[in-house]
Amino acid sequence: MNDYRYRAMIIDYFWPELEYMDLDSMWFQQNGTTSHTAHVTIDLLKNKFEERVISRNGPVDWPPRSCDLTPLDFFLWGYVKPLVYSNKPKTLEELKANIEREIAAISAEMCGRIMENWVQRFDRCKRARGGHMSEVEFHL
């Protein structure tokens, strides 16, 4: 995905979801993928979130090697992968359908537990002053 397509996705799909939310206390966090960190992308995000953007090239730097702070890294694929491949998809279309189905099946309750875990991880990171957190585990 290039930076143009990423920005189009944000504008077309993400912005409408934020329309009725209070953004004053909301932060936007993303990883260091090149399409995410292009200066025009960061400027787009800053227009909506001001200085509350955690990203390489953003107002708040994304901590390097910080997969412990990213729900997509510490949870999502590890959870859905065995479910996605349980019926051994034979085509790309079947694989995509499985991924969409399993992600859609994640309950709001589970999302809440994931975010509670994220807050705990963030607090541990703060206490460790960004250092190694050997005790971090993920429990749902």
C-alpha positions in Angstrom: 0.0 0.0 0.0 1.4 3.4 -0.9 0.9 6.6 1.1 -1.8 7.9 -1.3 -3.9 4.8 -0.9 -3.4 4.8 2.9 -4.6 8.4 3.1 -7.6 7.6 0.9 -8.5 4.7 3.2 -8.3 7.0 6.2 -10.5 9.7 4.6 -13.0 7.3 3.1 -13.4 4.8 5.9 -11.8 6.0 9.2 -12.9 9.7 9.2 -16.6 8.8 8.9 -16.4 6.5 11.9 -15.0 9.4 14.0 -17.7 11.8 13.0 -19.7 11.6 16.2 -16.8 10.9 18.6 -15.2 13.3 21.0 -11.6 13.5 19.6 -10.3 15.9 22.3 -9.1 12.9 24.4 -8.5 10.5 21.6 -5.0 9.6 20.4 -4.0 8.0 17.1 -1.2 5.4 17.1 0.3 3.6 14.1 3.5 1.7 13.3 6.4 2.8 11.2 5.3 1.6 7.8 6.5 4.0 5.1 2.9 4.7 3.9 2.0 5.6 7.5 4.9 7.9 8.1 4.9 10.0 4.9 4.9 13.7 5.9 1.6 14.3 4.0 0.0 11.4 5.9 1.2 12.8 9.3 -0.1 16.2 8.3 -3.5 14.7 7.5 -3.6 12.9 10.9 -2.5 16.1 12.8 -5.4 18.0 11.2 -7.7 15.6 13.0 -5.8 14.7 16.2 -3.5 17.7 16.5 -0.4 16.7 18.6 -2.0 13.4 19.7 -0.4 11.3 16.9 2.0 8.5 18.0 4.0 7.7 14.9 7.5 7.8 13.4 7.7 11.3 11.9 4.8 12.4 14.1 4.5 14.7 17.1 5.1 11.8 19.5 7.7 9.3 18.3 6.6 5.7 18.0 8.9 3.7 20.3 11.2 1.4 18.3 10.7 -2.4 18.7 7.5 -1.8 20.6 5.2 -4.7 19.5 4.1 -5.1 23.1 2.2 -1.9 22.7 0.4 -2.7 19.5 -2.8 -4.8 19.8 -2.5 -5.9 16.1 1.0 -7.3 17.0 0.4 -8.7 20.5 -3.1 -10.1 19.8 -4.8 -10.1 16.5 -2.9 -12.4 14.1 -2.0 -14.9 16.8 -5.6 -15.2 17.7 -7.2 -15.4 14.3 -4.5 -17.4 12.4 -5.5 -20.8 13.7 -9.2 -20.0 13.0 -8.5 -18.6 9.6 -6.6 -21.8 8.5 -8.8 -24.3 10.3 -10.6 -25.2 7.1 -7.4 -25.1 4.9 -8.5 -22.4 2.4 -7.5 -23.3 -1.1 -7.8 -19.9 -2.9 -7.0 -16.3 -2.0 -10.7 -15.5 -2.0 -11.3 -18.3 0.6 -8.4 -17.0 2.7 -9.7 -13.4 2.5 -13.3 -14.5 3.4 -11.9 -16.5 6.4 -9.9 -13.5 7.7 -12.9 -11.2 7.3 -15.2 -13.7 9.1 -12.9 -14.3 12.0 -12.1 -10.6 12.6 -15.9 -9.8 12.4 -16.5 -12.5 15.0 -14.3 -10.7 17.6 -16.8 -9.5 20.2 -17.0 -6.0 21.7 -16.3 -7.7 25.1 -13.1 -9.2 23.8 -12.1 -5.8 22.3 -12.6 -4.3 25.7 -10.4 -6.8 27.4 -7.7 -6.2 24.7 -7.8 -2.5 25.4 -7.6 -3.1 29.2 -4.6 -5.2 28.5 -3.1 -2.5 26.3 -3.5 0.0 29.2 -1.7 -2.4 31.5 1.1 -2.8 29.0 1.4 0.9 28.6 1.6 1.4 32.3 4.4 -1.2 32.6 6.2 0.5 29.8 6.1 3.8 31.6 7.3 2.2 34.9 10.1 0.5 33.0 10.9 3.9 31.4 10.7 2.3 28.0 13.1 -0.5 29.0 12.7 -4.3 28.7 9.4 -5.7 30.1 10.1 -9.4 30.6 6.9 -9.9 32.7 4.5 -8.8 29.9 2.0 -11.5 29.1 -1.3 -11.4 27.3 -4.3 -12.9 29.0 -7.8 -12.7 27.7 
